[in-house]
Amino acid sequence: MAFRVSAPFVVVVLVVPFVMVCVVGAQKEEAAAAALGASFIFGDSLVDAGNNNYLPTLSKANIRPNGIDFTASGGTPTGRYTNGRTIGDIVGEELGQPNFALPFLSPNATGRNILYGVNYASGGGGIMNATGRIFVNRLGMDIQIDYFNITRKQLNKVLGSSQAREFLMKKAIFSITVGANDFLNNYLLPVLSVGERISESPDAFVDHLITNLRGQLTRLYRLDARKFVVGNVGPIGCIPYQKTINRVSQDECVKLPNQLAQQYNGKLRNLLAQLNDDLPGATFVYANVYDLVMELVANYAKYGFESASRACCGNGGQFQGIIPCGPTSSMCKDRSRYVFWDPYHPSEAANLIIAKQLINGSTKYISPVNLRHLRDL
């Protein structure tokens, strides 16, 4: 006898896949709506994604083994000053961006590609225009904002002026990671070199930095930036370079650089609180990178690291802290076990821990809201 399928059964078989497709489609739409629209990244080598590749500069990271763990390029150097992803890359991924923000100077940073955001950061760059001039060329914050102004006009052409403004205000996060070079490659340089110590006290120099940064952040606000995350200066006295040249022990950090960083960080926190009050519709988030990195340095074993003093890739001195990472450098066996990739910059393993605290962490490390909350505002 022939087998017959009842009509109700046929209906179920046909309808269930249709319902599942609708549900999955709706979930995808919700995920896309919740995802970070664009990430506009400003700062220094901690977040440079390759801008310095296009400059005649002494500060470059487009040589092996930099980027050895950057899977998007198959381990080919991209100009990132680490073995893998920067904090900016990880934040974008975790908040739902499908693509990394392209370096502004890349020929591909045009048209609809800029809707994922643009990276303006530059190794050696700082708040002050004079910072990093020992590298010959670099992009300071003023120039980076000049370049964003170009992007801003391009967005008008891609989206139309009204939609571009709404896109920037509601779907973009502006990330600023700057200040360390203003100490390391300006104020802390030898007096007879090109630093500012010969003419300014620490108080005056820090005030000078804060005044300049206030103007730079306000300028971005006038260009329709509304969601800001501003990183403070990390414990620069703990990087392998500073520990090596100052000949401190493995468990010590150099006091003066850390004192200057903390002095700046206190005034930065106050500045962001003032801007939250003074600029309507803006949210300025303070990223406490100093305490995050200090936690890794002080308790490295707890996080699975075997060293928080020695550079994984470098040469010179007790902590491999004199010569930047390059083809002739000695390199550690397990890159995931080192807090620092080179004499100056964290490893991808450290960047991942830092980024996840900024995305989901408490007000101890990110305030007044974390980055996931900031995205959803």
One Martini backbone bead per residue (centre of mass of N, CA, C, O) as a GRO file, in nm:
protein
  377
    1MET     BB    1   0.099   0.034   0.021
    2ALA     BB    2   0.082   0.357   0.000
    3PHE     BB    3   0.240   0.641   0.117
    4ARG     BB    4   0.094   0.899   0.315
    5VAL     BB    5   0.086   1.249   0.340
    6SER     BB    6  -0.026   1.469   0.532
    7ALA     BB    7  -0.110   1.795   0.520
    8PRO     BB    8  -0.010   1.898   0.798
    9PHE     BB    9   0.277   1.788   0.768
   10VAL     BB   10   0.354   1.957   0.523
   11VAL     BB   11   0.322   2.230   0.658
   12VAL     BB   12   0.539   2.193   0.870
   13VAL     BB   13   0.777   2.141   0.680
   14LEU     BB   14   0.749   2.428   0.539
   15VAL     BB   15   0.736   2.632   0.784
   16VAL     BB   16   0.979   2.591   0.970
   17PRO     BB   17   1.205   2.689   0.779
   18PHE     BB   18   1.082   2.970   0.745
   19VAL     BB   19   1.096   3.055   1.040
   20MET     BB   20   1.400   3.015   1.075
   21VAL     BB   21   1.485   3.223   0.865
   22CYS     BB   22   1.352   3.463   1.004
   23VAL     BB   23   1.503   3.445   1.272
   24VAL     BB   24   1.790   3.460   1.163
   25GLY     BB   25   1.751   3.726   1.015
   26ALA     BB   26   1.677   3.892   1.267
   27GLN     BB   27   1.939   3.837   1.423
   28LYS     BB   28   2.125   3.969   1.216
   29GLU     BB   29   1.996   4.248   1.227
   30GLU     BB   30   2.046   4.294   1.530
   31ALA     BB   31   2.353   4.264   1.519
   32ALA     BB   32   2.401   4.493   1.316
   33ALA     BB   33   2.267   4.716   1.490
   34ALA     BB   34   2.469   4.666   1.743
   35ALA     BB   35   2.701   4.728   1.593
   36LEU     BB   36   2.977   4.881   1.517
   37GLY     BB   37   3.014   5.108   1.271
   38ALA     BB   38   3.273   5.286   1.379
   39SER     BB   39   3.643   5.337   1.390
   40PHE     BB   40   3.823   5.610   1.527
   41ILE     BB   41   4.182   5.630   1.524
   42PHE     BB   42   4.404   5.771   1.768
   43GLY     BB   43   4.774   5.818   1.783
   44ASP     BB   44   5.009   5.573   1.828
   45SER     BB   45   5.190   5.277   1.824
   46LEU     BB   46   4.969   5.118   1.986
   47VAL     BB   47   4.755   5.180   1.710
   48ASP     BB   48   4.908   5.143   1.466
   49ALA     BB   49   4.819   5.013   1.119
   50GLY     BB   50   5.034   5.174   0.888
   51ASN     BB   51   5.107   5.478   0.835
   52ASN     BB   52   5.430   5.465   0.847
   53ASN     BB   53   5.467   5.320   0.571
   54TYR     BB   54   5.408   5.620   0.417
   55LEU     BB   55   5.670   5.721   0.562
   56PRO     BB   56   5.968   5.907   0.612
   57THR     BB   57   6.083   5.703   0.873
   58LEU     BB   58   6.225   5.567   1.178
   59SER     BB   59   5.922   5.466   1.240
   60LYS     BB   60   5.893   5.115   1.205
   61ALA     BB   61   5.688   4.782   1.150
   62ASN     BB   62   5.752   4.650   0.839
   63ILE     BB   63   5.910   4.411   0.993
   64ARG     BB   64   6.049   4.141   1.079
   65PRO     BB   65   5.838   3.988   1.325
   66ASN     BB   66   5.624   4.169   1.283
   67GLY     BB   67   5.307   4.018   1.270
   68ILE     BB   68   5.330   3.699   1.310
   69ASP     BB   69   5.012   3.689   1.451
   70PHE     BB   70   4.862   3.818   1.199
   71THR     BB   71   4.609   3.660   1.040
   72ALA     BB   72   4.505   3.866   0.818
   73SER     BB   73   4.822   3.848   0.683
   74GLY     BB   74   4.981   3.579   0.751
   75GLY     BB   75   5.232   3.732   0.911
   76THR     BB   76   5.253   3.995   0.776
   77PRO     BB   77   5.361   4.295   0.786
   78THR     BB   78   5.167   4.616   0.864
   79GLY     BB   79   5.278   4.826   1.109
   80ARG     BB   80   5.254   4.685   1.368
   81TYR     BB   81   5.368   4.709   1.721
   82THR     BB   82   5.338   4.381   1.703
   83ASN     BB   83   5.248   4.038   1.674
   84GLY     BB   84   4.945   4.147   1.627
   85ARG     BB   85   4.705   4.290   1.780
   86THR     BB   86   4.554   4.560   1.873
   87ILE     BB   87   4.338   4.714   2.070
   88GLY     BB   88   4.170   4.834   1.838
   89ASP     BB   89   4.115   4.570   1.691
   90ILE     BB   90   3.975   4.415   1.924
   91VAL     BB   91   3.745   4.607   1.978
   92GLY     BB   92   3.614   4.595   1.701
   93GLU     BB   93   3.556   4.294   1.699
   94GLU     BB   94   3.392   4.272   1.974
   95LEU     BB   95   3.178   4.504   1.855
   96GLY     BB   96   3.121   4.398   1.533
   97GLN     BB   97   3.336   4.443   1.331
   98PRO     BB   98   3.421   4.321   1.010
   99ASN     BB   99   3.650   4.546   0.996
  100PHE     BB  100   3.928   4.709   0.985
  101ALA     BB  101   4.070   4.998   1.028
  102LEU     BB  102   4.209   5.196   0.806
  103PRO     BB  103   4.462   5.356   0.701
  104PHE     BB  104   4.464   5.666   0.582
  105LEU     BB  105   4.725   5.623   0.380
  106SER     BB  106   4.575   5.425   0.241
  107PRO     BB  107   4.443   5.363  -0.077
  108ASN     BB  108   4.172   5.214   0.053
  109ALA     BB  109   4.073   5.485   0.211
  110THR     BB  110   3.778   5.474   0.051
  111GLY     BB  111   3.473   5.527   0.035
  112ARG     BB  112   3.303   5.265   0.190
  113ASN     BB  113   3.547   5.184   0.375
  114ILE     BB  114   3.500   5.425   0.590
  115LEU     BB  115   3.247   5.292   0.744
  116TYR     BB  116   3.452   5.133   0.952
  117GLY     BB  117   3.674   5.337   0.948
  118VAL     BB  118   3.974   5.510   1.076
  119ASN     BB  119   4.334   5.523   1.090
  120TYR     BB  120   4.570   5.783   1.235
  121ALA     BB  121   4.793   5.654   1.361
  122SER     BB  122   5.142   5.720   1.493
  123GLY     BB  123   5.454   5.654   1.518
  124GLY     BB  124   5.564   5.914   1.748
  125GLY     BB  125   5.316   6.045   1.828
  126GLY     BB  126   5.143   6.344   1.964
  127ILE     BB  127   5.021   6.623   2.111
  128MET     BB  128   5.277   6.744   2.025
  129ASN     BB  129   5.447   6.856   1.750
  130ALA     BB  130   5.747   6.791   1.864
  131THR     BB  131   5.687   6.511   1.896
  132GLY     BB  132   5.909   6.280   1.742
  133ARG     BB  133   6.143   6.429   1.568
  134ILE     BB  134   6.363   6.200   1.577
  135PHE     BB  135   6.196   6.043   1.330
  136VAL     BB  136   6.117   6.301   1.139
  137ASN     BB  137   5.842   6.130   1.089
  138ARG     BB  138   5.497   6.209   1.183
  139LEU     BB  139   5.170   6.198   1.342
  140GLY     BB  140   5.008   6.421   1.495
  141MET     BB  141   4.714   6.521   1.624
  142ASP     BB  142   4.663   6.760   1.437
  143ILE     BB  143   4.695   6.598   1.174
  144GLN     BB  144   4.488   6.378   1.229
  145ILE     BB  145   4.249   6.580   1.231
  146ASP     BB  146   4.288   6.682   0.948
  147TYR     BB  147   4.227   6.401   0.825
  148PHE     BB  148   3.942   6.372   0.936
  149ASN     BB  149   3.828   6.612   0.776
  150ILE     BB  150   3.846   6.460   0.512
  151THR     BB  151   3.662   6.225   0.589
  152ARG     BB  152   3.413   6.396   0.653
  153LYS     BB  153   3.370   6.482   0.355
  154GLN     BB  154   3.345   6.195   0.240
  155LEU     BB  155   3.089   6.115   0.397
  156ASN     BB  156   2.902   6.312   0.255
  157LYS     BB  157   2.931   6.168  -0.023
  158VAL     BB  158   2.835   5.880   0.064
  159LEU     BB  159   2.564   5.973   0.262
  160GLY     BB  160   2.530   6.249   0.330
  161SER     BB  161   2.514   6.496   0.556
  162SER     BB  162   2.292   6.394   0.753
  163GLN     BB  163   2.379   6.091   0.773
  164ALA     BB  164   2.672   6.142   0.858
  165ARG     BB  165   2.610   6.277   1.128
  166GLU     BB  166   2.448   6.042   1.252
  167PHE     BB  167   2.668   5.828   1.227
  168LEU     BB  168   2.879   5.965   1.413
  169MET     BB  169   2.696   6.005   1.672
  170LYS     BB  170   2.581   5.682   1.689
  171LYS     BB  171   2.811   5.467   1.527
  172ALA     BB  172   3.071   5.603   1.664
  173ILE     BB  173   3.411   5.563   1.773
  174PHE     BB  174   3.653   5.759   1.955
  175SER     BB  175   4.000   5.686   1.967
  176ILE     BB  176   4.249   5.779   2.225
  177THR     BB  177   4.617   5.713   2.206
  178VAL     BB  178   4.797   5.936   2.407
  179GLY     BB  179   5.133   6.071   2.556
  180ALA     BB  180   5.389   5.895   2.585
  181ASN     BB  181   5.573   6.051   2.378
  182ASP     BB  182   5.577   6.322   2.537
  183PHE     BB  183   5.787   6.182   2.723
  184LEU     BB  184   5.984   5.981   2.575
  185ASN     BB  185   5.997   6.191   2.291
  186ASN     BB  186   6.065   6.460   2.486
  187TYR     BB  187   6.088   6.528   2.801
  188LEU     BB  188   6.300   6.267   2.853
  189LEU     BB  189   6.503   6.380   2.703
  190PRO     BB  190   6.782   6.508   2.673
  191VAL     BB  191   6.857   6.833   2.725
  192LEU     BB  192   7.055   6.849   2.456
  193SER     BB  193   6.828   6.790   2.287
  194VAL     BB  194   6.464   6.793   2.191
  195GLY     BB  195   6.345   6.865   2.449
  196GLU     BB  196   6.150   7.039   2.722
  197ARG     BB  197   6.312   7.050   2.999
  198ILE     BB  198   6.474   7.321   2.959
  199SER     BB  199   6.178   7.506   2.979
  200GLU     BB  200   6.005   7.298   3.168
  201SER     BB  201   5.812   7.198   3.398
  202PRO     BB  202   5.617   6.944   3.478
  203ASP     BB  203   5.360   7.113   3.523
  204ALA     BB  204   5.373   7.278   3.262
  205PHE     BB  205   5.374   7.042   3.063
  206VAL     BB  206   5.109   6.908   3.146
  207ASP     BB  207   4.933   7.157   3.095
  208HIS     BB  208   5.003   7.172   2.796
  209LEU     BB  209   4.879   6.905   2.716
  210ILE     BB  210   4.587   6.955   2.815
  211THR     BB  211   4.530   7.203   2.642
  212ASN     BB  212   4.572   7.067   2.368
  213LEU     BB  213   4.368   6.832   2.404
  214ARG     BB  214   4.119   7.001   2.439
  215GLY     BB  215   4.126   7.120   2.151
  216GLN     BB  216   4.118   6.847   1.998
  217LEU     BB  217   3.848   6.734   2.113
  218THR     BB  218   3.675   6.977   2.032
  219ARG     BB  219   3.723   6.951   1.731
  220LEU     BB  220   3.589   6.674   1.700
  221TYR     BB  221   3.313   6.764   1.799
  222ARG     BB  222   3.272   6.973   1.559
  223LEU     BB  223   3.288   6.697   1.365
  224ASP     BB  224   3.068   6.492   1.525
  225ALA     BB  225   3.179   6.384   1.773
  226ARG     BB  226   3.058   6.180   2.073
  227LYS     BB  227   3.225   5.907   2.112
  228PHE     BB  228   3.464   5.864   2.371
  229VAL     BB  229   3.801   5.724   2.407
  230VAL     BB  230   4.051   5.781   2.666
  231GLY     BB  231   4.374   5.718   2.720
  232ASN     BB  232   4.602   5.676   2.932
  233VAL     BB  233   4.910   5.661   3.070
  234GLY     BB  234   5.120   5.436   3.114
  235PRO     BB  235   5.382   5.251   3.270
  236ILE     BB  236   5.672   5.370   3.135
  237GLY     BB  237   5.874   5.263   3.368
  238CYS     BB  238   5.815   4.937   3.272
  239ILE     BB  239   5.958   4.927   3.025
  240PRO     BB  240   6.231   4.781   2.889
  241TYR     BB  241   6.379   5.040   2.812
  242GLN     BB  242   6.378   5.186   3.086
  243LYS     BB  243   6.501   4.951   3.254
  244THR     BB  244   6.767   4.934   3.094
  245ILE     BB  245   6.881   5.236   3.101
  246ASN     BB  246   6.837   5.234   3.437
  247ARG     BB  247   6.916   4.967   3.585
  248VAL     BB  248   6.699   4.783   3.694
  249SER     BB  249   6.522   4.559   3.829
  250GLN     BB  250   6.285   4.329   3.762
  251ASP     BB  251   6.081   4.458   4.006
  252GLU     BB  252   6.128   4.735   3.873
  253CYS     BB  253   6.057   5.079   3.827
  254VAL     BB  254   6.064   5.386   3.691
  255LYS     BB  255   5.974   5.670   3.852
  256LEU     BB  256   5.950   5.930   3.679
  257PRO     BB  257   5.765   5.835   3.446
  258ASN     BB  258   5.531   5.748   3.637
  259GLN     BB  259   5.483   6.022   3.768
  260LEU     BB  260   5.410   6.173   3.508
  261ALA     BB  261   5.175   5.996   3.426
  262GLN     BB  262   5.002   6.044   3.684
  263GLN     BB  263   4.980   6.347   3.656
  264TYR     BB  264   4.837   6.343   3.384
  265ASN     BB  265   4.597   6.152   3.454
  266GLY     BB  266   4.454   6.334   3.656
  267LYS     BB  267   4.400   6.567   3.448
  268LEU     BB  268   4.249   6.400   3.242
  269ARG     BB  269   4.005   6.321   3.410
  270ASN     BB  270   3.912   6.614   3.454
  271LEU     BB  271   3.877   6.691   3.159
  272LEU     BB  272   3.654   6.483   3.085
  273ALA     BB  273   3.449   6.586   3.291
  274GLN     BB  274   3.425   6.869   3.169
  275LEU     BB  275   3.337   6.781   2.880
  276ASN     BB  276   3.075   6.642   2.970
  277ASP     BB  277   2.954   6.924   3.064
  278ASP     BB  278   3.026   7.122   2.801
  279LEU     BB  279   2.935   6.892   2.579
  280PRO     BB  280   2.668   6.830   2.416
  281GLY     BB  281   2.616   6.474   2.374
  282ALA     BB  282   2.872   6.385   2.510
  283THR     BB  283   3.107   6.099   2.559
  284PHE     BB  284   3.362   6.057   2.804
  285VAL     BB  285   3.605   5.806   2.828
  286TYR     BB  286   3.805   5.652   3.081
  287ALA     BB  287   4.113   5.483   3.031
  288ASN     BB  288   4.289   5.271   3.267
  289VAL     BB  289   4.584   5.169   3.163
  290TYR     BB  290   4.777   5.189   3.395
  291ASP     BB  291   4.641   4.976   3.587
  292LEU     BB  292   4.629   4.744   3.389
  293VAL     BB  293   4.936   4.714   3.337
  294MET     BB  294   5.024   4.700   3.634
  295GLU     BB  295   4.880   4.435   3.690
  296LEU     BB  296   5.051   4.266   3.490
  297VAL     BB  297   5.329   4.333   3.611
  298ALA     BB  298   5.270   4.244   3.915
  299ASN     BB  299   5.076   3.968   3.802
  300TYR     BB  300   5.174   3.782   3.562
  301ALA     BB  301   5.132   3.483   3.653
  302LYS     BB  302   4.820   3.496   3.684
  303TYR     BB  303   4.807   3.542   3.345
  304GLY     BB  304   5.045   3.342   3.216
  305PHE     BB  305   5.315   3.475   3.261
  306GLU     BB  306   5.688   3.491   3.264
  307SER     BB  307   5.705   3.808   3.165
  308ALA     BB  308   5.736   4.185   3.256
  309SER     BB  309   6.043   4.284   3.146
  310ARG     BB  310   6.091   4.130   2.890
  311ALA     BB  311   6.147   4.119   2.567
  312CYS     BB  312   6.067   3.913   2.316
  313CYS     BB  313   6.168   4.144   2.100
  314GLY     BB  314   6.522   4.202   2.092
  315ASN     BB  315   6.804   4.416   2.209
  316GLY     BB  316   6.978   4.472   2.480
  317GLY     BB  317   7.044   4.404   2.770
  318GLN     BB  318   6.863   4.263   3.023
  319PHE     BB  319   6.561   4.332   2.852
  320GLN     BB  320   6.579   4.383   2.544
  321GLY     BB  321   6.565   4.737   2.539
  322ILE     BB  322   6.718   4.888   2.286
  323ILE     BB  323   6.639   4.721   2.029
  324PRO     BB  324   6.427   4.686   1.804
  325CYS     BB  325   6.230   4.492   1.629
  326GLY     BB  326   6.390   4.241   1.413
  327PRO     BB  327   6.563   4.019   1.217
  328THR     BB  328   6.813   4.024   1.450
  329SER     BB  329   6.647   3.938   1.670
  330SER     BB  330   6.560   3.808   1.959
  331MET     BB  331   6.324   3.536   2.038
  332CYS     BB  332   6.083   3.404   2.188
  333LYS     BB  333   5.910   3.106   2.205
  334ASP     BB  334   5.652   3.238   2.373
  335ARG     BB  335   5.449   3.506   2.307
  336SER     BB  336   5.212   3.451   2.528
  337ARG     BB  337   5.438   3.495   2.788
  338TYR     BB  338   5.447   3.812   2.717
  339VAL     BB  339   5.384   4.139   2.779
  340PHE     BB  340   5.627   4.214   2.590
  341TRP     BB  341   5.734   4.241   2.266
  342ASP     BB  342   5.904   4.500   2.309
  343PRO     BB  343   6.053   4.781   2.445
  344TYR     BB  344   5.732   4.927   2.428
  345HIS     BB  345   5.522   4.689   2.355
  346PRO     BB  346   5.266   4.497   2.365
  347SER     BB  347   5.127   4.212   2.339
  348GLU     BB  348   4.860   4.045   2.232
  349ALA     BB  349   4.797   3.914   2.503
  350ALA     BB  350   4.780   4.186   2.655
  351ASN     BB  351   4.577   4.332   2.471
  352LEU     BB  352   4.342   4.138   2.528
  353ILE     BB  353   4.307   4.198   2.828
  354ILE     BB  354   4.267   4.501   2.805
  355ALA     BB  355   4.029   4.512   2.604
  356LYS     BB  356   3.821   4.345   2.774
  357GLN     BB  357   3.807   4.552   3.005
  358LEU     BB  358   3.705   4.791   2.829
  359ILE     BB  359   3.442   4.650   2.729
  360ASN     BB  360   3.340   4.491   3.029
  361GLY     BB  361   3.424   4.655   3.260
  362SER     BB  362   3.478   4.839   3.523
  363THR     BB  363   3.541   5.150   3.682
  364LYS     BB  364   3.838   5.084   3.740
  365TYR     BB  365   3.908   5.095   3.403
  366ILE     BB  366   3.611   5.219   3.308
  367SER     BB  367   3.487   5.560   3.263
  368PRO     BB  368   3.150   5.554   3.321
  369VAL     BB  369   3.178   5.344   3.081
  370ASN     BB  370   3.184   5.096   2.881
  371LEU     BB  371   3.216   5.007   2.547
  372ARG     BB  372   2.950   4.858   2.515
  373HIS     BB  373   2.780   5.088   2.623
  374LEU     BB  374   2.876   5.310   2.434
  375ARG     BB  375   2.776   5.180   2.173
  376ASP     BB  376   2.457   5.174   2.284
  377LEU     BB  377   2.386   5.489   2.312
   0.00000   0.00000   0.00000
